[in-house]
Amino acid sequence: MSRDHHMLKSVTTVGGCTLLSRVLGLARDVLMAGFFGTSGAMSSFVLAFTLPNLFRRLFGEGALSSSFIPVFTHDLEHTGRDAAWIFARKVFSLAALVLLALTAGVVLSAHGLLSLAAVPDRLQPVLDLTRIMFPYMLFICLAALFRAALNACGHYAVPAAAPCLLNLVWIAAVVLICPQVGGGPAGQIRVVAWAVVLAGILQWLVQVPSAIERGFRPGFDPDTRDPRVRRVIQLMGPAALGMAVTQFNVVIDRLLAYAVGPQAPAALFFSERLIYFPLGIFATALGSVLLPVFSGHAARADHSRIASETGDGLRRMFYLMLPAAAGLGVLAVPVVRMLFEWRIFDGQSTQLTAIALRCYAPGLLVFSAAKVLIPAFYARQDTRTPVRVGAAAMVLNLVLSVTLILALPRPYKHGGIALATVLAEAAHAAALMRILQRETAPLNWKVLRFSALRAAAGTAALVPAALLLHRVLRGMGGALPVKAAQIGAVLGAVAGGAVIYFALTAALGSPEPREFRRALGGGKSKR
């Protein structure tokens, strides 16, 4: 089996698990929409969840994992499995110690602020939920470190399936416990907050047996004298700053949205969830596989392979994300209405969420590109370049967000925040691509250009077909219950558009349908 085919198989494994997690996450979000809508309680939850999520992405899935994987992979390649796992235990121990201290500091600070009479009433539920949920950060960061080590060992299934636990526990809390709790949305949302913490613990624990099978020996050994640990710390500083740039964009967006109006953070949250669905199925899966793969190439100083697989990743990403972005853009209102409009999520909530979704949809292309480009820098132990580029993107995002908020009418101000994020991320990805080519090898732009043209032609056929199919199927569903008619019309339009897209691009000679079919079917790749 070729390396390219093996990588696609790994992406397929991670993508399949991620697909299950995303489906469960979508079910979770549907339930959250029905129980909490775009209420103030939901917006408070979104803001409170932003902080532990920021640290999760910053340290767990971001800087710490990205700094740890290249050094761990180098040890696996050159000193053997036992030495690599001893090093991993030292990193895990040190991370647990630091994260525990950080968790205690934030929880105690939130508790202290709540006791102050000067805290505005509107911020009190945010602080209360932060106090409950921040410990999630400790456990999910440890889970991310175990996932990184297992991925570097070529084991993807259990780490990729672990996020399903978050959604299962979350769904159980909303369905089984929330209806039994009084106090309306404000009281019920606290149940969800406690469920998030429990899910973080489970996501960490479920991966420990797989790590033990592959050589990990539990213990507490925070040894900062080990040069490998020091190397991770050295790499992590710039990487943390680089990831912080992206994550601070999220925090800035949420705070600006809270200033725009009480419904804006919740509307942005639900639209983001729809963007993360296609993004997570393939882009996150590919990013998880690429970092250890790139790290292996970097350990062998094989820069041409890094450039080649970066180009292949971008090509496949564009092929999948262009039709997804177009479909979400043109079917924004029907999709939001089908998924979220029930119970207290009303027509106004649908319109607010659809506005944000249309603005976020083009971001699928640039968000997914970053999932390919950034691992190529981290694998080469270059964590400084993404910092410099990301800092400029953060400033651009802030300037664009404020400008669009001031320029747009009130119902569209939160959409301006989403659009600013997309534009800033596009500039970010373009700069990273240019620098990567200069430092490794040029991408095969001829192949990328022809692939993009074929994808664009397929998308041009998909859009009118999906709109026509939705109109026809909606008209045929008059005898069905309202929700069933909505589901049938949207899914029929999506399925019909996808068939047209894949058929047309295959007829035009796109290699991607064959590559994905081979990976899914387990066929042997051609050498």
C-alpha positions, 0 to 999 in steps of 0.5 A, spaced: 500 500 500 502 506 497 504 512 503 498 516 499 493 511 499 495 509 507 494 516 509 487 517 505 485 510 509 487 514 515 483 520 513 477 515 512 478 512 519 478 519 522 473 522 518 468 516 519 469 517 526 468 524 526 462 524 521 459 520 527 461 525 532 458 530 528 452 527 527 451 526 534 453 533 535 448 536 530 443 532 534 445 535 540 445 542 537 438 541 534 436 539 542 439 545 544 436 550 539 429 547 541 430 547 549 434 554 549 433 557 542 437 564 541 435 566 548 440 570 553 441 563 557 444 560 551 448 566 549 451 566 556 452 559 555 456 560 549 460 565 552 462 561 558 464 555 554 468 560 549 473 560 555 475 553 556 474 551 549 479 557 547 484 553 552 482 546 549 484 549 542 490 553 545 494 548 549 490 541 548 489 541 540 493 547 539 500 549 541 502 543 546 500 537 541 503 541 535 509 542 539 509 535 542 508 531 536 514 532 532 519 531 538 515 524 540 515 522 532 522 523 532 523 519 538 519 513 535 523 514 529 530 514 532 530 512 539 524 507 540 518 506 543 520 505 550 524 512 550 518 515 546 513 513 551 517 515 557 518 522 554 510 522 553 509 521 560 513 527 562 510 531 558 503 529 560 505 530 568 507 537 567 501 539 563 497 536 568 500 540 573 500 546 569 493 546 567 490 544 574 493 550 577 490 554 571 483 551 572 484 553 580 485 560 578 480 561 573 475 557 578 476 561 584 477 568 580 470 567 577 467 565 584 470 571 587 467 576 581 460 573 583 461 575 590 462 583 588 456 587 587 459 591 582 458 585 577 452 587 572 446 582 572 447 580 565 454 577 566 453 573 572 450 567 569 456 567 564 461 567 570 457 562 574 457 557 568 464 559 567 466 557 574 462 550 572 465 549 566 472 551 566 475 544 569 473 541 562 479 544 559 484 540 564 481 533 562 480 535 554 487 537 554 489 531 557 485 527 552 488 531 546 495 529 548 493 522 548 490 523 542 496 526 539 501 520 541 496 515 539 496 518 532 503 519 532 503 511 533 498 510 527 492 509 531 486 513 530 480 510 531 479 510 539 482 518 539 477 520 533 471 516 536 472 519 543 469 526 542 462 522 541 462 521 548 461 529 549 455 529 544 452 523 548 453 525 555 450 532 552 444 529 549 443 525 555 443 531 559 438 535 555 433 529 554 433 526 560 435 531 566 433 538 563 426 537 563 426 535 570 429 541 572 425 547 574 427 555 573 426 555 566 432 555 561 437 559 566 436 553 571 437 547 565 443 550 562 447 549 568 445 541 567 448 542 560 454 545 563 456 540 568 455 534 563 460 538 559 465 537 565 463 529 565 464 528 558 471 531 558 473 526 564 470 520 559 474 523 553 481 522 557 479 516 560 477 512 554 484 513 551 488 511 556 487 503 555 489 504 548 496 508 550 497 502 555 497 497 549 502 501 545 507 502 551 505 508 555 506 506 563 502 511 567 505 515 573 507 522 575 514 525 572 514 532 571 521 532 569 523 539 566 530 537 566 529 532 560 532 536 554 526 533 550 521 536 554 525 543 554 524 542 547 517 542 547 516 548 552 521 552 547 516 550 541 510 551 545 511 558 546 511 561 539 505 556 537 501 558 543 502 565 541 500 563 534 494 559 536 492 564 541 491 569 535 486 565 532 482 563 538 482 570 540 479 572 534 473 567 536 473 571 543 473 578 540 467 575 535 463 573 541 464 579 545 463 583 539 456 579 538 454 580 545 455 587 545 451 587 538 445 584 542 443 578 546 441 574 541 447 575 536 452 570 540 447 564 540 445 566 532 453 565 531 454 559 535 448 555 531 451 558 524 458 556 526 455 549 528 453 548 521 460 550 518 463 545 523 459 539 520 462 539 513 469 542 516 470 537 521 468 531 517 474 531 512 478 538 514 479 536 521 480 529 520 486 530 514 489 535 519 489 530 525 493 525 520 497 530 516 501 533 522 504 526 524 505 524 517 509 531 515 513 530 522 515 524 519 517 527 512 521 533 516 525 528 521 527 525 514 528 532 511 524 530 505 521 537 504 519 535 497 514 530 500 511 536 505 510 540 499 507 534 495 502 532 500 500 539 502 498 540 495 494 534 495 491 536 501 489 543 498 486 540 492 482 534 495 479 540 500 477 545 495 474 539 491 469 537 497 469 544 501 467 548 494 460 545 493 459 545 501 460 552 501 455 553 495 450 549 498 450 552 505 450 559 502 444 558 497 440 553 502 441 557 508 434 558 510 431 551 509 437 548 512 436 552 519 429 551 519 429 544 518 434 543 523 433 548 529 426 551 528 422 548 533 419 549 540 422 556 542 427 557 536 422 561 532 422 564 525 426 570 527 432 565 530 432 562 523 433 568 520 438 571 524 442 564 524 441 564 516 444 571 515 450 569 519 451 562 515 451 565 509 457 570 511 460 564 514 459 559 508 465 561 504 470 560 510 469 553 509 475 554 503 479 558 507 478 554 514 480 548 511 486 550 508 489 552 514 488 545 517 493 543 511 498 549 511 499 550 519 501 542 520 506 543 515 510 549 519 509 545 526 512 539 523 518 542 521 518 545 528 517 552 525 512 555 530 514 562 529 511 563 522 504 562 524 505 567 530 507 573 525 502 571 520 496 570 525 497 576 529 496 580 522 490 576 521 487 578 528 488 585 527 485 585 520 479 581 523 478 586 529 478 592 524 474 589 519 469 586 524 468 593 527 468 596 520 462 592 518 458 592 525 458 600 524 456 600 517 451 594 517 444 595 519 442 592 526 439 585 523 446 584 519 451 586 524 452 579 527 453 577 520 458 582 519 462 579 524 462 572 521 464 575 514 470 579 517 472 572 520 472 569 513 476 575 510 481 575 515 482 568 515 483 568 507 489 573 508 492 568 513 491 562 509 494 566 503 500 568 506 502 562 509 501 558 503 506 563 500 511 562 505 511 555 505 512 555 498 518 559 499 521 555 504 519 548 502 518 547 494 513 550 490 506 547 489 504 544 483 499 549 481 497 546 474 494 540 477 491 545 483 488 550 477 485 544 473 482 541 479 479 547 481 476 549 475 473 542 474 470 543 481 467 550 480 464 547 473 461 542 478 458 547 483 455 551 477 451 545 476 450 543 483 447 550 485 441 551 480 439 544 481 439 544 488 435 550 488 430 547 483 430 540 487 428 544 493 422 548 490 419 542 487 420 537 493 417 542 497 411 543 493 410 535 493 410 535 500 404 538 502 400 532 505 406 531 509 407 533 516 411 540 516 418 537 519 417 531 515 416 536 508 422 540 510 427 534 511 425 531 505 426 537 501 432 539 504 435 532 504 433 531 497 436 537 494 442 536 497 443 529 495 441 531 488 446 536 487 451 532 490 450 526 485 450 532 479 456 534 482 460 528 483 458 525 476 460 532 472 466 532 475 468 525 474 466 526 467 470 532 466 476 527 469 477 529 476 481 524 480 478 526 487 472 521 486 476 515 484 481 517 490 475 517 495 472 511 492 479 507 493 480 509 500 473 508 502 472 501 498 479 499 501 482 498 494 489 498 492 492 504 490 496 504 483 503 506 484 
